[in-house]
Amino acid sequence: MAGGDATIEEMGAWAAQFYFHAWVALFSANADDQTKQLARTSAEQIIDTRFSQSKCPTDPALKTIVNEIKKGLCP
């Protein structure tokens, strides 16, 4: 995929962007609801479009974050 990463596990630029947006959406105490929703939408778009082989990390904590953004994506 042009401009994407093979997996979220390789922790490339798209993984960094995904986790940044996910952190804002899920954990930011200083962001308003509109900003949190925008961050969630951005994280969802990244997970949907930027990883060509695997969207699920093996680390359980990171897998939980992915599943908070995209319910049930990672078993």
PDB file of N, CA, C and O in Angstrom:
ATOM      1  N   MET A   1       0.846  -1.170   0.000  1.00  0.00           N
ATOM      2  CA  MET A   1       0.000   0.000   0.000  1.00  0.00           C
ATOM      3  C   MET A   1       0.893   1.235   0.000  1.00  0.00           C
ATOM      4  O   MET A   1       1.761   1.373   0.862  1.00  0.00           O
ATOM      5  N   ALA A   2       0.692   2.105  -0.933  1.00  0.00           N
ATOM      6  CA  ALA A   2       1.491   3.323  -1.033  1.00  0.00           C
ATOM      7  C   ALA A   2       1.199   4.236   0.150  1.00  0.00           C
ATOM      8  O   ALA A   2       0.046   4.581   0.408  1.00  0.00           O
ATOM      9  N   GLY A   3       2.237   4.619   0.857  1.00  0.00           N
ATOM     10  CA  GLY A   3       2.079   5.527   1.976  1.00  0.00           C
ATOM     11  C   GLY A   3       1.632   4.890   3.274  1.00  0.00           C
ATOM     12  O   GLY A   3       1.390   5.598   4.251  1.00  0.00           O
ATOM     13  N   GLY A   4       1.516   3.579   3.310  1.00  0.00           N
ATOM     14  CA  GLY A   4       1.087   2.894   4.524  1.00  0.00           C
ATOM     15  C   GLY A   4       2.202   2.047   5.101  1.00  0.00           C
ATOM     16  O   GLY A   4       3.302   1.984   4.552  1.00  0.00           O
ATOM     17  N   ASP A   5       1.908   1.406   6.199  1.00  0.00           N
ATOM     18  CA  ASP A   5       2.837   0.473   6.836  1.00  0.00           C
ATOM     19  C   ASP A   5       2.259  -0.934   6.717  1.00  0.00           C
ATOM     20  O   ASP A   5       1.045  -1.101   6.607  1.00  0.00           O
ATOM     21  N   ALA A   6       3.112  -1.929   6.738  1.00  0.00           N
ATOM     22  CA  ALA A   6       2.633  -3.306   6.669  1.00  0.00           C
ATOM     23  C   ALA A   6       1.831  -3.671   7.917  1.00  0.00           C
ATOM     24  O   ALA A   6       0.739  -4.229   7.814  1.00  0.00           O
ATOM     25  N   THR A   7       2.372  -3.356   9.096  1.00  0.00           N
ATOM     26  CA  THR A   7       1.692  -3.727  10.339  1.00  0.00           C
ATOM     27  C   THR A   7       1.751  -2.584  11.344  1.00  0.00           C
ATOM     28  O   THR A   7       2.619  -1.714  11.274  1.00  0.00           O
ATOM     29  N   ILE A   8       0.823  -2.607  12.263  1.00  0.00           N
ATOM     30  CA  ILE A   8       0.870  -1.642  13.359  1.00  0.00           C
ATOM     31  C   ILE A   8       2.018  -1.989  14.300  1.00  0.00           C
ATOM     32  O   ILE A   8       2.567  -1.119  14.977  1.00  0.00           O
ATOM     33  N   GLU A   9       2.371  -3.261  14.332  1.00  0.00           N
ATOM     34  CA  GLU A   9       3.408  -3.780  15.221  1.00  0.00           C
ATOM     35  C   GLU A   9       4.788  -3.177  14.948  1.00  0.00           C
ATOM     36  O   GLU A   9       5.600  -3.052  15.865  1.00  0.00           O
ATOM     37  N   GLU A  10       5.058  -2.802  13.696  1.00  0.00           N
ATOM     38  CA  GLU A  10       6.382  -2.244  13.382  1.00  0.00           C
ATOM     39  C   GLU A  10       6.590  -0.849  13.963  1.00  0.00           C
ATOM     40  O   GLU A  10       7.698  -0.312  13.929  1.00  0.00           O
ATOM     41  N   MET A  11       5.507  -0.263  14.501  1.00  0.00           N
ATOM     42  CA  MET A  11       5.569   1.031  15.191  1.00  0.00           C
ATOM     43  C   MET A  11       6.185   2.129  14.319  1.00  0.00           C
ATOM     44  O   MET A  11       7.030   2.910  14.757  1.00  0.00           O
ATOM     45  N   GLY A  12       5.725   2.150  13.075  1.00  0.00           N
ATOM     46  CA  GLY A  12       6.152   3.197  12.153  1.00  0.00           C
ATOM     47  C   GLY A  12       5.385   4.481  12.407  1.00  0.00           C
ATOM     48  O   GLY A  12       4.712   4.634  13.426  1.00  0.00           O
ATOM     49  N   ALA A  13       5.499   5.394  11.467  1.00  0.00           N
ATOM     50  CA  ALA A  13       4.872   6.706  11.613  1.00  0.00           C
ATOM     51  C   ALA A  13       3.354   6.609  11.762  1.00  0.00           C
ATOM     52  O   ALA A  13       2.758   7.360  12.534  1.00  0.00           O
ATOM     53  N   TRP A  14       2.725   5.687  11.025  1.00  0.00           N
ATOM     54  CA  TRP A  14       1.268   5.580  11.117  1.00  0.00           C
ATOM     55  C   TRP A  14       0.831   5.014  12.459  1.00  0.00           C
ATOM     56  O   TRP A  14      -0.219   5.400  12.973  1.00  0.00           O
ATOM     57  N   ALA A  15       1.603   4.118  13.032  1.00  0.00           N
ATOM     58  CA  ALA A  15       1.275   3.621  14.375  1.00  0.00           C
ATOM     59  C   ALA A  15       1.389   4.749  15.391  1.00  0.00           C
ATOM     60  O   ALA A  15       0.553   4.877  16.285  1.00  0.00           O
ATOM     61  N   ALA A  16       2.428   5.565  15.247  1.00  0.00           N
ATOM     62  CA  ALA A  16       2.588   6.708  16.162  1.00  0.00           C
ATOM     63  C   ALA A  16       1.390   7.652  16.049  1.00  0.00           C
ATOM     64  O   ALA A  16       0.875   8.126  17.061  1.00  0.00           O
ATOM     65  N   GLN A  17       0.949   7.926  14.824  1.00  0.00           N
ATOM     66  CA  GLN A  17      -0.211   8.789  14.626  1.00  0.00           C
ATOM     67  C   GLN A  17      -1.469   8.157  15.215  1.00  0.00           C
ATOM     68  O   GLN A  17      -2.261   8.830  15.874  1.00  0.00           O
ATOM     69  N   PHE A  18      -1.645   6.861  14.974  1.00  0.00           N
ATOM     70  CA  PHE A  18      -2.815   6.170  15.518  1.00  0.00           C
ATOM     71  C   PHE A  18      -2.842   6.277  17.037  1.00  0.00           C
ATOM     72  O   PHE A  18      -3.856   6.675  17.610  1.00  0.00           O
ATOM     73  N   TYR A  19      -1.732   5.924  17.698  1.00  0.00           N
ATOM     74  CA  TYR A  19      -1.715   5.928  19.159  1.00  0.00           C
ATOM     75  C   TYR A  19      -1.841   7.337  19.729  1.00  0.00           C
ATOM     76  O   TYR A  19      -2.422   7.512  20.801  1.00  0.00           O
ATOM     77  N   PHE A  20      -1.311   8.343  19.037  1.00  0.00           N
ATOM     78  CA  PHE A  20      -1.496   9.720  19.485  1.00  0.00           C
ATOM     79  C   PHE A  20      -2.980  10.088  19.477  1.00  0.00           C
ATOM     80  O   PHE A  20      -3.512  10.581  20.473  1.00  0.00           O
ATOM     81  N   HIS A  21      -3.642   9.844  18.345  1.00  0.00           N
ATOM     82  CA  HIS A  21      -5.067  10.171  18.247  1.00  0.00           C
ATOM     83  C   HIS A  21      -5.892   9.341  19.236  1.00  0.00           C
ATOM     84  O   HIS A  21      -6.829   9.854  19.847  1.00  0.00           O
ATOM     85  N   ALA A  22      -5.549   8.078  19.392  1.00  0.00           N
ATOM     86  CA  ALA A  22      -6.266   7.222  20.343  1.00  0.00           C
ATOM     87  C   ALA A  22      -6.090   7.748  21.767  1.00  0.00           C
ATOM     88  O   ALA A  22      -7.046   7.758  22.542  1.00  0.00           O
ATOM     89  N   TRP A  23      -4.883   8.182  22.119  1.00  0.00           N
ATOM     90  CA  TRP A  23      -4.635   8.708  23.458  1.00  0.00           C
ATOM     91  C   TRP A  23      -5.501   9.941  23.705  1.00  0.00           C
ATOM     92  O   TRP A  23      -6.132  10.060  24.755  1.00  0.00           O
ATOM     93  N   VAL A  24      -5.530  10.853  22.742  1.00  0.00           N
ATOM     94  CA  VAL A  24      -6.356  12.054  22.903  1.00  0.00           C
ATOM     95  C   VAL A  24      -7.826  11.653  23.077  1.00  0.00           C
ATOM     96  O   VAL A  24      -8.508  12.161  23.967  1.00  0.00           O
ATOM     97  N   ALA A  25      -8.303  10.754  22.240  1.00  0.00           N
ATOM     98  CA  ALA A  25      -9.710  10.346  22.289  1.00  0.00           C
ATOM     99  C   ALA A  25     -10.075   9.650  23.597  1.00  0.00           C
ATOM    100  O   ALA A  25     -11.161   9.866  24.134  1.00  0.00           O
ATOM    101  N   LEU A  26      -9.178   8.823  24.106  1.00  0.00           N
ATOM    102  CA  LEU A  26      -9.516   7.974  25.247  1.00  0.00           C
ATOM    103  C   LEU A  26      -9.068   8.520  26.600  1.00  0.00           C
ATOM    104  O   LEU A  26      -9.719   8.265  27.613  1.00  0.00           O
ATOM    105  N   PHE A  27      -7.964   9.268  26.629  1.00  0.00           N
ATOM    106  CA  PHE A  27      -7.354   9.585  27.912  1.00  0.00           C
ATOM    107  C   PHE A  27      -7.130  11.067  28.199  1.00  0.00           C
ATOM    108  O   PHE A  27      -6.787  11.414  29.330  1.00  0.00           O
ATOM    109  N   SER A  28      -7.306  11.930  27.247  1.00  0.00           N
ATOM    110  CA  SER A  28      -7.018  13.347  27.467  1.00  0.00           C
ATOM    111  C   SER A  28      -8.018  13.966  28.434  1.00  0.00           C
ATOM    112  O   SER A  28      -9.231  13.872  28.246  1.00  0.00           O
ATOM    113  N   ALA A  29      -7.490  14.590  29.458  1.00  0.00           N
ATOM    114  CA  ALA A  29      -8.340  15.256  30.439  1.00  0.00           C
ATOM    115  C   ALA A  29      -8.619  16.710  30.036  1.00  0.00           C
ATOM    116  O   ALA A  29      -9.535  17.335  30.571  1.00  0.00           O
ATOM    117  N   ASN A  30      -7.845  17.241  29.110  1.00  0.00           N
ATOM    118  CA  ASN A  30      -7.957  18.658  28.752  1.00  0.00           C
ATOM    119  C   ASN A  30      -8.652  18.910  27.421  1.00  0.00           C
ATOM    120  O   ASN A  30      -8.836  20.064  27.033  1.00  0.00           O
ATOM    121  N   ALA A  31      -9.037  17.864  26.724  1.00  0.00           N
ATOM    122  CA  ALA A  31      -9.687  18.031  25.412  1.00  0.00           C
ATOM    123  C   ALA A  31     -11.204  18.037  25.596  1.00  0.00           C
ATOM    124  O   ALA A  31     -11.748  17.295  26.415  1.00  0.00           O
ATOM    125  N   ASP A  32     -11.870  18.882  24.825  1.00  0.00           N
ATOM    126  CA  ASP A  32     -13.330  18.897  24.875  1.00  0.00           C
ATOM    127  C   ASP A  32     -13.890  17.717  24.070  1.00  0.00           C
ATOM    128  O   ASP A  32     -13.144  17.019  23.383  1.00  0.00           O
ATOM    129  N   ASP A  33     -15.177  17.505  24.159  1.00  0.00           N
ATOM    130  CA  ASP A  33     -15.809  16.354  23.504  1.00  0.00           C
ATOM    131  C   ASP A  33     -15.641  16.376  21.988  1.00  0.00           C
ATOM    132  O   ASP A  33     -15.452  15.328  21.371  1.00  0.00           O
ATOM    133  N   GLN A  34     -15.708  17.548  21.389  1.00  0.00           N
ATOM    134  CA  GLN A  34     -15.554  17.651  19.936  1.00  0.00           C
ATOM    135  C   GLN A  34     -14.146  17.244  19.516  1.00  0.00           C
ATOM    136  O   GLN A  34     -13.978  16.553  18.512  1.00  0.00           O
ATOM    137  N   THR A  35     -13.142  17.661  20.264  1.00  0.00           N
ATOM    138  CA  THR A  35     -11.761  17.298  19.962  1.00  0.00           C
ATOM    139  C   THR A  35     -11.547  15.800  20.145  1.00  0.00           C
ATOM    140  O   THR A  35     -10.869  15.165  19.337  1.00  0.00           O
ATOM    141  N   LYS A  36     -12.120  15.236  21.199  1.00  0.00           N
ATOM    142  CA  LYS A  36     -12.002  13.792  21.429  1.00  0.00           C
ATOM    143  C   LYS A  36     -12.652  12.999  20.302  1.00  0.00           C
ATOM    144  O   LYS A  36     -12.107  11.983  19.871  1.00  0.00           O
ATOM    145  N   GLN A  37     -13.804  13.445  19.820  1.00  0.00           N
ATOM    146  CA  GLN A  37     -14.475  12.750  18.721  1.00  0.00           C
ATOM    147  C   GLN A  37     -13.667  12.850  17.436  1.00  0.00           C
ATOM    148  O   GLN A  37     -13.564  11.874  16.693  1.00  0.00           O
ATOM    149  N   LEU A  38     -13.097  14.011  17.164  1.00  0.00           N
ATOM    150  CA  LEU A  38     -12.253  14.178  15.990  1.00  0.00           C
ATOM    151  C   LEU A  38     -11.034  13.265  16.073  1.00  0.00           C
ATOM    152  O   LEU A  38     -10.645  12.659  15.075  1.00  0.00           O
ATOM    153  N   ALA A  39     -10.436  13.165  17.241  1.00  0.00           N
ATOM    154  CA  ALA A  39      -9.283  12.282  17.432  1.00  0.00           C
ATOM    155  C   ALA A  39      -9.678  10.823  17.224  1.00  0.00           C
ATOM    156  O   ALA A  39      -8.932  10.065  16.604  1.00  0.00           O
ATOM    157  N   ARG A  40     -10.841  10.421  17.733  1.00  0.00           N
ATOM    158  CA  ARG A  40     -11.317   9.033  17.548  1.00  0.00           C
ATOM    159  C   ARG A  40     -11.539   8.738  16.066  1.00  0.00           C
ATOM    160  O   ARG A  40     -11.139   7.685  15.568  1.00  0.00           O
ATOM    161  N   THR A  41     -12.170   9.663  15.373  1.00  0.00           N
ATOM    162  CA  THR A  41     -12.409   9.487  13.941  1.00  0.00           C
ATOM    163  C   THR A  41     -11.092   9.362  13.185  1.00  0.00           C
ATOM    164  O   THR A  41     -10.964   8.514  12.301  1.00  0.00           O
ATOM    165  N   SER A  42     -10.131  10.181  13.518  1.00  0.00           N
ATOM    166  CA  SER A  42      -8.817  10.113  12.866  1.00  0.00           C
ATOM    167  C   SER A  42      -8.146   8.771  13.150  1.00  0.00           C
ATOM    168  O   SER A  42      -7.579   8.156  12.246  1.00  0.00           O
ATOM    169  N   ALA A  43      -8.207   8.318  14.394  1.00  0.00           N
ATOM    170  CA  ALA A  43      -7.622   7.023  14.751  1.00  0.00           C
ATOM    171  C   ALA A  43      -8.301   5.892  13.979  1.00  0.00           C
ATOM    172  O   ALA A  43      -7.631   4.985  13.485  1.00  0.00           O
ATOM    173  N   GLU A  44      -9.631   5.947  13.875  1.00  0.00           N
ATOM    174  CA  GLU A  44     -10.368   4.925  13.120  1.00  0.00           C
ATOM    175  C   GLU A  44      -9.958   4.917  11.651  1.00  0.00           C
ATOM    176  O   GLU A  44      -9.770   3.850  11.065  1.00  0.00           O
ATOM    177  N   GLN A  45      -9.820   6.086  11.059  1.00  0.00           N
ATOM    178  CA  GLN A  45      -9.414   6.167   9.649  1.00  0.00           C
ATOM    179  C   GLN A  45      -8.020   5.596   9.445  1.00  0.00           C
ATOM    180  O   GLN A  45      -7.770   4.901   8.460  1.00  0.00           O
ATOM    181  N   ILE A  46      -7.115   5.885  10.367  1.00  0.00           N
ATOM    182  CA  ILE A  46      -5.753   5.355  10.256  1.00  0.00           C
ATOM    183  C   ILE A  46      -5.771   3.840  10.351  1.00  0.00           C
ATOM    184  O   ILE A  46      -5.152   3.167   9.527  1.00  0.00           O
ATOM    185  N   ILE A  47      -6.462   3.289  11.334  1.00  0.00           N
ATOM    186  CA  ILE A  47      -6.478   1.829  11.504  1.00  0.00           C
ATOM    187  C   ILE A  47      -7.158   1.154  10.312  1.00  0.00           C
ATOM    188  O   ILE A  47      -6.791   0.038   9.943  1.00  0.00           O
ATOM    189  N   ASP A  48      -8.139   1.817   9.712  1.00  0.00           N
ATOM    190  CA  ASP A  48      -8.845   1.242   8.565  1.00  0.00           C
ATOM    191  C   ASP A  48      -8.030   1.285   7.274  1.00  0.00           C
ATOM    192  O   ASP A  48      -8.188   0.413   6.420  1.00  0.00           O
ATOM    193  N   THR A  49      -7.169   2.278   7.118  1.00  0.00           N
ATOM    194  CA  THR A  49      -6.568   2.510   5.803  1.00  0.00           C
ATOM    195  C   THR A  49      -5.053   2.414   5.717  1.00  0.00           C
ATOM    196  O   THR A  49      -4.523   2.340   4.608  1.00  0.00           O
ATOM    197  N   ARG A  50      -4.336   2.412   6.820  1.00  0.00           N
ATOM    198  CA  ARG A  50      -2.880   2.570   6.737  1.00  0.00           C
ATOM    199  C   ARG A  50      -2.050   1.338   7.064  1.00  0.00           C
ATOM    200  O   ARG A  50      -0.822   1.408   7.043  1.00  0.00           O
ATOM    201  N   PHE A  51      -2.689   0.211   7.365  1.00  0.00           N
ATOM    202  CA  PHE A  51      -1.941  -1.015   7.663  1.00  0.00           C
ATOM    203  C   PHE A  51      -2.408  -2.115   6.726  1.00  0.00           C
ATOM    204  O   PHE A  51      -3.579  -2.495   6.738  1.00  0.00           O
ATOM    205  N   SER A  52      -1.495  -2.622   5.920  1.00  0.00           N
ATOM    206  CA  SER A  52      -1.886  -3.553   4.862  1.00  0.00           C
ATOM    207  C   SER A  52      -1.908  -5.018   5.294  1.00  0.00           C
ATOM    208  O   SER A  52      -2.591  -5.825   4.664  1.00  0.00           O
ATOM    209  N   GLN A  53      -1.176  -5.385   6.358  1.00  0.00           N
ATOM    210  CA  GLN A  53      -1.120  -6.794   6.732  1.00  0.00           C
ATOM    211  C   GLN A  53      -1.742  -7.095   8.091  1.00  0.00           C
ATOM    212  O   GLN A  53      -2.562  -8.006   8.203  1.00  0.00           O
ATOM    213  N   SER A  54      -1.371  -6.352   9.111  1.00  0.00           N
ATOM    214  CA  SER A  54      -1.917  -6.632  10.436  1.00  0.00           C
ATOM    215  C   SER A  54      -2.198  -5.343  11.186  1.00  0.00           C
ATOM    216  O   SER A  54      -1.337  -4.473  11.317  1.00  0.00           O
ATOM    217  N   LYS A  55      -3.419  -5.245  11.671  1.00  0.00           N
ATOM    218  CA  LYS A  55      -3.847  -4.077  12.432  1.00  0.00           C
ATOM    219  C   LYS A  55      -3.829  -4.346  13.925  1.00  0.00           C
ATOM    220  O   LYS A  55      -4.135  -3.458  14.721  1.00  0.00           O
ATOM    221  N   CYS A  56      -3.472  -5.569  14.315  1.00  0.00           N
ATOM    222  CA  CYS A  56      -3.534  -5.971  15.714  1.00  0.00           C
ATOM    223  C   CYS A  56      -2.140  -6.173  16.301  1.00  0.00           C
ATOM    224  O   CYS A  56      -1.381  -7.021  15.832  1.00  0.00           O
ATOM    225  N   PRO A  57      -1.804  -5.390  17.329  1.00  0.00           N
ATOM    226  CA  PRO A  57      -0.526  -5.595  18.003  1.00  0.00           C
ATOM    227  C   PRO A  57      -0.588  -6.836  18.894  1.00  0.00           C
ATOM    228  O   PRO A  57      -1.672  -7.284  19.269  1.00  0.00           O
ATOM    229  N   THR A  58       0.569  -7.384  19.225  1.00  0.00           N
ATOM    230  CA  THR A  58       0.596  -8.542  20.120  1.00  0.00           C
ATOM    231  C   THR A  58       0.620  -8.121  21.587  1.00  0.00           C
ATOM    232  O   THR A  58       0.196  -8.885  22.453  1.00  0.00           O
ATOM    233  N   ASP A  59       1.107  -6.925  21.873  1.00  0.00           N
ATOM    234  CA  ASP A  59       1.142  -6.415  23.243  1.00  0.00           C
ATOM    235  C   ASP A  59      -0.289  -6.236  23.752  1.00  0.00           C
ATOM    236  O   ASP A  59      -1.075  -5.524  23.127  1.00  0.00           O
ATOM    237  N   PRO A  60      -0.641  -6.869  24.871  1.00  0.00           N
ATOM    238  CA  PRO A  60      -2.024  -6.805  25.357  1.00  0.00           C
ATOM    239  C   PRO A  60      -2.526  -5.384  25.649  1.00  0.00           C
ATOM    240  O   PRO A  60      -3.688  -5.078  25.382  1.00  0.00           O
ATOM    241  N   ALA A  61      -1.680  -4.530  26.186  1.00  0.00           N
ATOM    242  CA  ALA A  61      -2.102  -3.161  26.492  1.00  0.00           C
ATOM    243  C   ALA A  61      -2.407  -2.389  25.213  1.00  0.00           C
ATOM    244  O   ALA A  61      -3.391  -1.652  25.148  1.00  0.00           O
ATOM    245  N   LEU A  62      -1.565  -2.556  24.199  1.00  0.00           N
ATOM    246  CA  LEU A  62      -1.791  -1.876  22.930  1.00  0.00           C
ATOM    247  C   LEU A  62      -3.004  -2.449  22.207  1.00  0.00           C
ATOM    248  O   LEU A  62      -3.751  -1.720  21.554  1.00  0.00           O
ATOM    249  N   LYS A  63      -3.194  -3.759  22.329  1.00  0.00           N
ATOM    250  CA  LYS A  63      -4.367  -4.403  21.732  1.00  0.00           C
ATOM    251  C   LYS A  63      -5.651  -3.851  22.351  1.00  0.00           C
ATOM    252  O   LYS A  63      -6.646  -3.670  21.649  1.00  0.00           O
ATOM    253  N   THR A  64      -5.640  -3.586  23.641  1.00  0.00           N
ATOM    254  CA  THR A  64      -6.796  -3.006  24.317  1.00  0.00           C
ATOM    255  C   THR A  64      -7.129  -1.637  23.737  1.00  0.00           C
ATOM    256  O   THR A  64      -8.298  -1.311  23.532  1.00  0.00           O
ATOM    257  N   ILE A  65      -6.097  -0.837  23.472  1.00  0.00           N
ATOM    258  CA  ILE A  65      -6.320   0.490  22.891  1.00  0.00           C
ATOM    259  C   ILE A  65      -6.931   0.377  21.501  1.00  0.00           C
ATOM    260  O   ILE A  65      -7.880   1.091  21.177  1.00  0.00           O
ATOM    261  N   VAL A  66      -6.388  -0.523  20.675  1.00  0.00           N
ATOM    262  CA  VAL A  66      -6.951  -0.730  19.336  1.00  0.00           C
ATOM    263  C   VAL A  66      -8.418  -1.136  19.451  1.00  0.00           C
ATOM    264  O   VAL A  66      -9.260  -0.628  18.710  1.00  0.00           O
ATOM    265  N   ASN A  67      -8.729  -2.037  20.364  1.00  0.00           N
ATOM    266  CA  ASN A  67     -10.113  -2.498  20.521  1.00  0.00           C
ATOM    267  C   ASN A  67     -11.027  -1.432  21.108  1.00  0.00           C
ATOM    268  O   ASN A  67     -12.239  -1.496  20.900  1.00  0.00           O
ATOM    269  N   GLU A  68     -10.500  -0.468  21.824  1.00  0.00           N
ATOM    270  CA  GLU A  68     -11.316   0.645  22.306  1.00  0.00           C
ATOM    271  C   GLU A  68     -11.726   1.556  21.144  1.00  0.00           C
ATOM    272  O   GLU A  68     -12.821   2.118  21.139  1.00  0.00           O
ATOM    273  N   ILE A  69     -10.833   1.692  20.163  1.00  0.00           N
ATOM    274  CA  ILE A  69     -11.134   2.522  18.998  1.00  0.00           C
ATOM    275  C   ILE A  69     -11.999   1.765  18.001  1.00  0.00           C
ATOM    276  O   ILE A  69     -12.969   2.317  17.483  1.00  0.00           O
ATOM    277  N   LYS A  70     -11.662   0.505  17.723  1.00  0.00           N
ATOM    278  CA  LYS A  70     -12.425  -0.335  16.784  1.00  0.00           C
ATOM    279  C   LYS A  70     -12.859  -1.586  17.541  1.00  0.00           C
ATOM    280  O   LYS A  70     -12.122  -2.569  17.613  1.00  0.00           O
ATOM    281  N   LYS A  71     -14.021  -1.537  18.084  1.00  0.00           N
ATOM    282  CA  LYS A  71     -14.546  -2.633  18.935  1.00  0.00           C
ATOM    283  C   LYS A  71     -14.415  -3.997  18.248  1.00  0.00           C
ATOM    284  O   LYS A  71     -14.913  -4.205  17.142  1.00  0.00           O
ATOM    285  N   GLY A  72     -13.730  -4.919  18.936  1.00  0.00           N
ATOM    286  CA  GLY A  72     -13.633  -6.289  18.468  1.00  0.00           C
ATOM    287  C   GLY A  72     -12.702  -6.536  17.291  1.00  0.00           C
ATOM    288  O   GLY A  72     -12.719  -7.625  16.718  1.00  0.00           O
ATOM    289  N   LEU A  73     -11.893  -5.555  16.919  1.00  0.00           N
ATOM    290  CA  LEU A  73     -10.993  -5.744  15.773  1.00  0.00           C
ATOM    291  C   LEU A  73      -9.948  -6.822  16.047  1.00  0.00           C
ATOM    292  O   LEU A  73      -9.661  -7.651  15.184  1.00  0.00           O
ATOM    293  N   CYS A  74      -9.388  -6.804  17.239  1.00  0.00           N
ATOM    294  CA  CYS A  74      -8.322  -7.762  17.585  1.00  0.00           C
ATOM    295  C   CYS A  74      -8.871  -8.796  18.559  1.00  0.00           C
ATOM    296  O   CYS A  74      -9.436  -8.452  19.598  1.00  0.00           O
ATOM    297  N   PRO A  75      -8.698 -10.057  18.211  1.00  0.00           N
ATOM    298  CA  PRO A  75      -9.184 -11.127  19.108  1.00  0.00           C
ATOM    299  C   PRO A  75      -8.375 -11.206  20.389  1.00  0.00           C
ATOM    300  O   PRO A  75      -8.653 -12.047  21.244  1.00  0.00           O
TER     301      PRO A  75
END
